[in-house]
């Protein structure tokens, strides 16, 4: 779910020095800090999973000691989900390249200092760095939160390339008959993909937050029966607040946008979104492991936050973008869609770099971290990240149990250093 703290704005991208990561005085994590982390993130309890302690209000992110367990597989026990099979033609494991000792040392220190669950850096078919914390393992699936939106964006590009969607400037009602006469009927796919819908809801970068009351309940339900009786489509149909501004005029980050796009994809492909993703993206790109995608009680996918995958497969998605939509000698996502996702036209003014957010841009459910669109990012709640440098084809994937002061800046330092290797 989108919320005020969904993405903590890091500093502007650019060439940086690593800020103290290799300093001799900081190489040992203080024992007290380690003990605090063990308690805060549930290590002392064996990394519990589920909705929270017995007798307490059910929360899917509110109890920090459940984050490590839930974000590395436990959430699949809390919600119904579909499986994306890797299939028989998985890509071979990438080779490990011995990066410089200082880079590996700094990256490892960063992971431990900021309590990251996993950090993976790849370029093409080579691993530059890989390490896990909190006893997590490479085979584990890590919950991507809003990185799921970026997958929905890629699937939209595939649908456009196949002619299933004629134009992203088409209105919703062209593809979803049930929306004819609805206040959302004339919303254009472009404005949904850019988070410039004009829908009257406040989920992130705004106050007061009313996202759960207006729509989020339809995704996760109410305590003490969270995950039961949920219905995302009905939540759309019953949305009574409508729109508070003209579409295309202002960036307003909300899970309603990817849900509406996902509905279009299901209508045009005649498949559940997870099935379309498996057939059109997951297996063709050579995913090495199965992924899961959360669904509501009716089987409709969580499109704002729902996919769990190994870090290697999150990295493969990033590498697919870095390679202009082609991987393993096969064009998976149209190259023109990748190019469009990295630039803005006159129709995308409200999501331009430094307009959507300070020192950030947005297009087709992908964040921009450079004014020229060279550095792209999948970003999810609690510091989930896939960073992509299109020039060097470097990809960094991070899984984390939560935010930490200064972590985003130092993650970008690590990424910047990796791009220079």
C-alpha positions as CSV (number, residue, x, y, z in Angstrom):
1,X,0.0,0.0,0.0
2,X,1.2,3.5,-0.7
3,X,1.8,5.7,2.3
4,X,3.6,8.8,3.5
5,X,6.9,7.0,4.0
6,X,6.8,4.8,0.9
7,X,10.0,6.2,-0.7
8,X,12.3,8.3,1.4
9,X,13.8,10.9,-1.1
10,X,17.6,10.2,-1.4
11,X,20.0,12.9,-2.5
12,X,20.5,13.8,-6.2
13,X,22.2,11.1,-8.3
14,X,25.7,11.7,-9.5
15,X,29.3,10.7,-9.0
16,X,30.1,10.5,-5.2
17,X,32.7,9.4,-2.9
18,X,31.8,6.6,-0.5
19,X,31.0,8.4,2.7
20,X,33.0,6.8,5.4
21,X,32.1,3.2,4.5
22,X,35.7,2.1,4.4
23,X,36.9,4.2,7.4
24,X,38.8,2.0,9.8
25,X,37.0,3.5,12.8
26,X,33.7,2.3,11.5
27,X,34.4,-1.3,10.5
28,X,32.9,-2.9,13.6
29,X,29.2,-2.7,14.3
30,X,28.9,-1.8,18.0
31,X,27.6,-4.7,20.1
32,X,24.7,-2.5,21.5
33,X,23.5,-1.7,18.0
34,X,23.6,-5.3,17.0
35,X,21.5,-6.2,20.0
36,X,19.0,-3.5,19.2
37,X,18.7,-4.8,15.6
38,X,18.2,-8.4,16.8
39,X,15.3,-7.3,18.9
40,X,13.8,-4.8,16.5
41,X,13.8,-7.1,13.5
42,X,12.8,-10.3,15.3
43,X,16.1,-12.2,15.3
44,X,15.8,-13.0,19.0
45,X,12.4,-14.5,18.3
46,X,13.5,-16.6,15.3
47,X,12.1,-14.1,12.7
48,X,8.4,-14.7,13.3
49,X,5.8,-14.4,10.5
50,X,2.2,-13.6,10.4
51,X,-0.2,-10.7,11.3
52,X,1.4,-10.0,14.7
53,X,1.3,-11.2,18.3
54,X,-1.7,-13.1,19.4
55,X,-4.4,-10.9,20.8
56,X,-3.1,-7.8,19.1
57,X,-4.5,-5.9,16.1
58,X,-3.6,-7.6,12.8
59,X,-1.1,-5.7,10.8
60,X,0.9,-6.6,7.7
61,X,3.6,-4.1,8.3
62,X,3.1,-2.6,11.7
63,X,5.2,-5.0,13.9
64,X,8.8,-4.5,13.0
65,X,9.9,-7.8,14.6
66,X,7.8,-9.5,11.9
67,X,9.3,-7.7,8.9
68,X,12.3,-10.0,8.2
69,X,10.2,-13.1,8.3
70,X,7.2,-11.7,6.4
71,X,9.2,-9.9,3.7
72,X,11.2,-13.1,2.9
73,X,8.4,-15.5,2.4
74,X,6.1,-15.2,5.4
75,X,3.6,-12.9,3.7
76,X,2.7,-15.8,1.4
77,X,1.1,-17.5,4.4
78,X,-1.0,-14.4,5.1
79,X,-2.7,-13.9,1.8
80,X,-3.9,-16.0,-1.1
81,X,-1.4,-15.9,-4.0
82,X,-0.7,-17.1,-7.5
83,X,2.6,-18.7,-8.5
84,X,4.6,-17.7,-11.5
85,X,6.5,-20.8,-12.5
86,X,10.1,-20.4,-13.7
87,X,9.5,-23.0,-16.3
88,X,11.9,-25.5,-18.0
89,X,14.1,-22.9,-19.8
90,X,15.6,-21.0,-16.9
91,X,18.7,-19.0,-17.5
92,X,22.0,-20.4,-16.2
93,X,23.3,-19.0,-13.0
94,X,25.5,-15.9,-13.6
95,X,29.2,-16.1,-13.1
96,X,30.8,-14.4,-10.1
97,X,33.3,-11.7,-10.9
98,X,35.8,-10.8,-8.3
99,X,35.2,-7.1,-7.6
100,X,37.8,-5.0,-6.0
101,X,38.4,-5.7,-2.3
102,X,37.5,-2.2,-1.3
103,X,34.1,-2.3,-3.1
104,X,33.2,-5.7,-1.6
105,X,34.3,-4.5,1.8
106,X,32.2,-1.3,1.6
107,X,29.1,-3.1,0.3
108,X,29.3,-5.7,3.0
109,X,29.7,-3.0,5.7
110,X,26.8,-1.1,4.3
111,X,24.6,-4.3,4.5
112,X,25.5,-4.8,8.1
113,X,25.4,-1.2,9.2
114,X,21.9,-0.6,7.9
115,X,20.3,-4.0,8.5
116,X,19.7,-5.0,4.9
117,X,18.3,-8.5,4.3
118,X,20.1,-8.9,1.0
119,X,22.2,-6.9,-1.5
120,X,23.0,-8.1,-5.0
121,X,24.9,-6.2,-7.7
122,X,25.1,-7.6,-11.3
123,X,26.2,-6.5,-14.7
124,X,25.0,-8.6,-17.7
125,X,25.6,-12.2,-16.6
126,X,28.1,-11.4,-13.9
127,X,27.6,-11.0,-10.1
128,X,29.8,-8.2,-8.8
129,X,28.6,-8.6,-5.2
130,X,26.1,-10.7,-3.3
131,X,25.5,-11.0,0.5
132,X,22.6,-11.6,2.8
133,X,21.8,-10.7,6.4
134,X,19.6,-12.0,9.2
135,X,20.2,-15.6,8.0
136,X,18.4,-15.0,4.7
137,X,19.3,-17.2,1.8
138,X,19.5,-16.7,-2.0
139,X,16.7,-19.1,-2.6
140,X,14.3,-17.1,-0.6
141,X,11.6,-14.9,-2.2
142,X,11.7,-11.3,-1.1
143,X,8.5,-9.2,-1.1
144,X,8.9,-6.3,-3.5
145,X,6.1,-4.0,-2.2
146,X,5.6,-1.3,-4.8
147,X,8.3,-2.7,-7.1
148,X,5.3,-4.7,-8.3
149,X,4.0,-1.6,-10.0
150,X,7.1,-1.6,-12.3
151,X,6.3,-5.2,-13.4
152,X,2.7,-4.0,-14.2
153,X,4.3,-1.3,-16.3
154,X,6.4,-3.9,-18.2
155,X,3.4,-6.1,-18.8
156,X,1.6,-3.0,-20.2
157,X,4.4,-2.5,-22.7
158,X,4.1,-6.1,-23.8
159,X,0.4,-5.8,-24.3
160,X,0.9,-2.6,-26.3
161,X,3.6,-4.4,-28.4
162,X,1.2,-7.2,-29.1
163,X,-1.6,-4.9,-30.2
164,X,-3.8,-5.8,-27.3
165,X,-3.8,-2.2,-26.2
166,X,-4.1,0.2,-29.2
167,X,-2.8,3.3,-27.4
168,X,-2.0,4.4,-23.8
169,X,-4.0,7.5,-24.6
170,X,-7.2,5.4,-24.8
171,X,-9.7,5.8,-22.0
172,X,-10.4,2.9,-19.6
173,X,-14.0,2.4,-20.8
174,X,-12.6,1.2,-24.2
175,X,-11.2,-1.9,-22.5
176,X,-13.4,-2.2,-19.4
177,X,-17.1,-2.2,-20.2
178,X,-18.1,-2.3,-16.5
179,X,-16.6,1.2,-16.1
180,X,-18.8,2.9,-18.7
181,X,-20.7,5.6,-16.9
182,X,-18.3,5.5,-13.9
183,X,-16.3,8.5,-12.8
184,X,-13.1,6.7,-13.9
185,X,-14.4,5.8,-17.4
186,X,-12.5,8.5,-19.3
187,X,-9.2,8.1,-17.4
188,X,-6.4,7.5,-19.9
189,X,-3.9,4.7,-19.4
190,X,-1.0,7.2,-19.8
191,X,-2.1,9.2,-16.8
192,X,-2.6,6.0,-14.7
193,X,0.9,4.8,-15.7
194,X,2.3,8.2,-14.7
195,X,0.3,8.6,-11.4
196,X,-1.4,11.7,-12.7
197,X,-4.9,10.4,-12.6
198,X,-6.6,13.2,-10.7
199,X,-8.3,10.6,-8.4
200,X,-9.3,12.1,-5.0
201,X,-7.2,10.0,-2.7
202,X,-4.1,10.7,-0.6
203,X,-1.6,7.8,0.0
204,X,1.9,9.2,-0.4
205,X,3.7,12.6,-0.3
206,X,0.5,14.2,0.9
207,X,-1.6,14.8,4.0
208,X,-3.9,13.8,5.5
209,X,-3.5,10.2,4.5
210,X,-6.8,8.6,3.7
211,X,-5.7,5.7,1.4
212,X,-6.8,2.9,3.6
213,X,-10.2,4.3,4.4
214,X,-10.9,5.1,0.7
215,X,-9.5,2.0,-1.0
216,X,-6.9,0.1,0.9
217,X,-9.4,-1.9,2.9
218,X,-10.4,-3.7,-0.3
219,X,-6.9,-5.1,-0.5
220,X,-6.1,-6.2,3.0
221,X,-9.4,-6.2,4.8
222,X,-10.1,-5.3,8.4
223,X,-8.7,-6.8,11.6
224,X,-9.3,-9.4,13.0
225,X,-10.1,-10.9,9.6
226,X,-7.4,-9.4,7.4
227,X,-7.1,-11.1,4.1
228,X,-10.7,-12.3,4.1
229,X,-13.5,-11.1,1.9
230,X,-11.3,-8.7,0.0
231,X,-12.4,-7.5,-3.4
232,X,-10.3,-4.9,-5.3
233,X,-12.6,-4.5,-8.2
234,X,-15.6,-3.9,-6.0
235,X,-13.5,-1.3,-4.2
236,X,-13.0,0.5,-7.5
237,X,-16.7,0.3,-8.4
238,X,-17.8,1.6,-5.0
239,X,-15.2,4.4,-4.9
240,X,-17.4,7.4,-4.0
241,X,-14.9,10.3,-3.9
242,X,-14.3,10.5,-7.6
243,X,-11.7,12.9,-8.8
244,X,-10.6,16.3,-7.4
245,X,-8.7,17.6,-10.4
246,X,-8.2,17.2,-14.1
247,X,-6.2,14.1,-15.1
248,X,-2.6,14.7,-16.3
249,X,-2.1,17.8,-14.2
250,X,-0.5,16.6,-10.9
251,X,1.5,13.6,-9.7
252,X,-0.5,11.8,-7.0
253,X,0.9,8.4,-6.1
254,X,-1.8,5.8,-5.4
255,X,-2.3,2.1,-5.7
256,X,-5.6,2.7,-7.5
257,X,-3.6,3.5,-10.7
258,X,-1.9,0.1,-11.1
259,X,-5.1,-1.7,-10.1
260,X,-7.0,0.0,-12.9
261,X,-4.1,-0.8,-15.4
262,X,-4.1,-4.4,-14.2
263,X,-7.8,-4.6,-14.8
264,X,-7.3,-3.5,-18.4
265,X,-4.6,-6.1,-18.8
266,X,-6.9,-8.9,-17.6
267,X,-9.7,-7.7,-19.9
268,X,-7.4,-7.5,-23.0
269,X,-5.4,-10.7,-22.4
270,X,-8.4,-12.7,-21.1
271,X,-6.0,-14.1,-18.5
272,X,-5.4,-13.6,-14.8
273,X,-2.5,-11.1,-14.5
274,X,-0.2,-13.5,-12.9
275,X,-0.8,-16.0,-15.7
276,X,-0.1,-13.4,-18.3
277,X,3.1,-12.4,-16.4
278,X,4.3,-16.0,-16.3
279,X,3.7,-16.6,-20.0
280,X,4.8,-13.2,-21.4
281,X,7.5,-12.1,-19.0
282,X,8.6,-14.5,-16.3
283,X,9.4,-17.6,-18.4
284,X,10.5,-15.8,-21.5
285,X,13.1,-13.8,-19.6
286,X,14.5,-17.0,-18.1
287,X,13.6,-16.5,-14.5
288,X,15.5,-18.9,-12.4
289,X,13.0,-19.5,-9.6
290,X,9.2,-19.4,-9.1
291,X,7.7,-16.1,-7.9
292,X,4.4,-15.4,-6.1
293,X,1.8,-12.7,-6.6
294,X,-0.7,-11.9,-3.9
295,X,-4.4,-11.9,-4.9
296,X,-7.6,-10.8,-3.2
297,X,-10.3,-13.2,-2.1
298,X,-11.7,-13.1,-5.6
299,X,-8.4,-14.0,-7.2
300,X,-7.6,-10.5,-8.6
301,X,-3.9,-9.5,-8.2
302,X,-2.5,-7.0,-5.8
303,X,-1.1,-4.6,-8.4
304,X,0.3,-2.0,-6.2
305,X,2.3,-4.4,-4.0
306,X,2.2,-8.2,-4.5
307,X,5.2,-9.9,-6.1
308,X,7.8,-11.9,-4.2
309,X,10.9,-13.1,-6.0
310,X,14.5,-14.0,-5.4
311,X,17.0,-11.2,-5.6
312,X,18.5,-12.9,-8.7
313,X,15.1,-12.7,-10.5
314,X,14.5,-9.1,-9.4
315,X,18.0,-8.4,-10.9
316,X,17.0,-10.2,-14.1
317,X,14.1,-7.8,-14.4
318,X,16.5,-4.9,-14.0
319,X,18.9,-6.4,-16.5
320,X,16.0,-6.8,-19.0
321,X,15.5,-3.0,-18.8
322,X,19.2,-2.3,-19.0
323,X,19.3,-4.4,-22.2
324,X,16.4,-2.4,-23.8
325,X,13.9,-5.2,-23.2
326,X,15.9,-8.0,-24.7
327,X,17.6,-10.8,-22.8
328,X,19.0,-14.2,-23.8
329,X,18.8,-13.2,-27.4
330,X,15.0,-12.6,-27.2
331,X,13.0,-9.4,-27.2
332,X,10.7,-9.7,-24.3
333,X,9.5,-6.1,-23.8
334,X,9.4,-3.8,-26.9
335,X,12.5,-1.7,-27.0
336,X,10.4,1.4,-27.8
337,X,8.4,0.8,-24.6
338,X,11.7,0.8,-22.6
339,X,12.8,3.9,-24.4
340,X,9.5,5.7,-23.7
341,X,9.7,4.7,-20.0
342,X,12.9,6.6,-19.7
343,X,11.7,9.9,-21.2
344,X,8.8,12.3,-21.1
345,X,6.7,13.9,-23.8
346,X,4.5,17.0,-23.7
347,X,1.8,14.7,-22.5
348,X,3.8,13.6,-19.5
349,X,4.6,17.0,-18.0
350,X,3.3,16.3,-14.5
351,X,5.6,13.3,-14.0
352,X,8.8,14.9,-15.3
353,X,12.0,14.9,-13.4
354,X,11.9,17.4,-10.6
355,X,8.2,17.9,-11.1
356,X,6.8,14.6,-9.9
357,X,9.1,14.8,-6.9
358,X,12.2,16.8,-6.1
359,X,15.1,15.3,-8.1
360,X,12.8,12.5,-9.2
361,X,10.7,11.7,-12.3
362,X,8.2,8.9,-13.0
363,X,7.0,7.2,-16.2
364,X,5.2,3.9,-16.8
365,X,5.4,2.9,-13.1
366,X,9.2,3.4,-13.0
367,X,11.1,6.1,-11.1
368,X,13.7,8.2,-12.8
369,X,16.9,9.1,-10.8
370,X,18.5,11.3,-13.5
371,X,17.1,14.0,-15.6
372,X,18.1,12.2,-18.8
373,X,16.3,8.9,-17.7
374,X,19.6,7.0,-17.6
375,X,19.2,5.8,-14.0
376,X,15.9,4.0,-13.4
377,X,14.5,2.5,-10.2
378,X,11.9,0.1,-9.0
379,X,11.1,1.3,-5.4
380,X,9.0,-0.3,-2.7
381,X,8.0,0.4,0.8
382,X,10.5,-0.3,3.6
383,X,13.5,0.3,1.3
384,X,13.0,-2.4,-1.4
385,X,15.0,-1.3,-4.5
386,X,16.1,-2.2,-8.0
387,X,18.5,0.4,-9.4
388,X,19.3,0.3,-13.1
389,X,22.1,2.2,-14.9
390,X,21.4,1.9,-18.6
391,X,24.8,3.2,-19.7
392,X,26.8,0.6,-17.9
393,X,24.0,-2.0,-17.5
394,X,24.7,-2.2,-13.8
395,X,21.8,-3.4,-11.6
396,X,21.6,-3.2,-7.8
397,X,18.9,-5.1,-5.9
398,X,18.3,-4.5,-2.2
399,X,15.8,-6.2,0.2
400,X,15.3,-4.6,3.6
401,X,13.1,-4.8,6.7
402,X,12.7,-1.1,6.9
403,X,14.2,2.4,6.4
404,X,17.2,3.7,8.2
405,X,18.6,7.3,8.3
406,X,21.3,7.8,5.8
407,X,20.9,4.4,4.2
408,X,19.4,5.6,0.9
409,X,22.3,7.9,0.3
410,X,24.9,5.3,1.0
411,X,23.0,2.7,-1.1
412,X,23.3,5.2,-4.0
413,X,27.1,5.5,-3.2
414,X,27.5,1.8,-3.5
415,X,25.6,1.8,-6.8
416,X,27.6,4.6,-8.1
417,X,30.8,2.8,-7.2
418,X,29.6,-0.4,-8.9
419,X,28.8,1.5,-12.1
420,X,32.5,2.5,-12.1
421,X,33.9,-1.0,-11.8
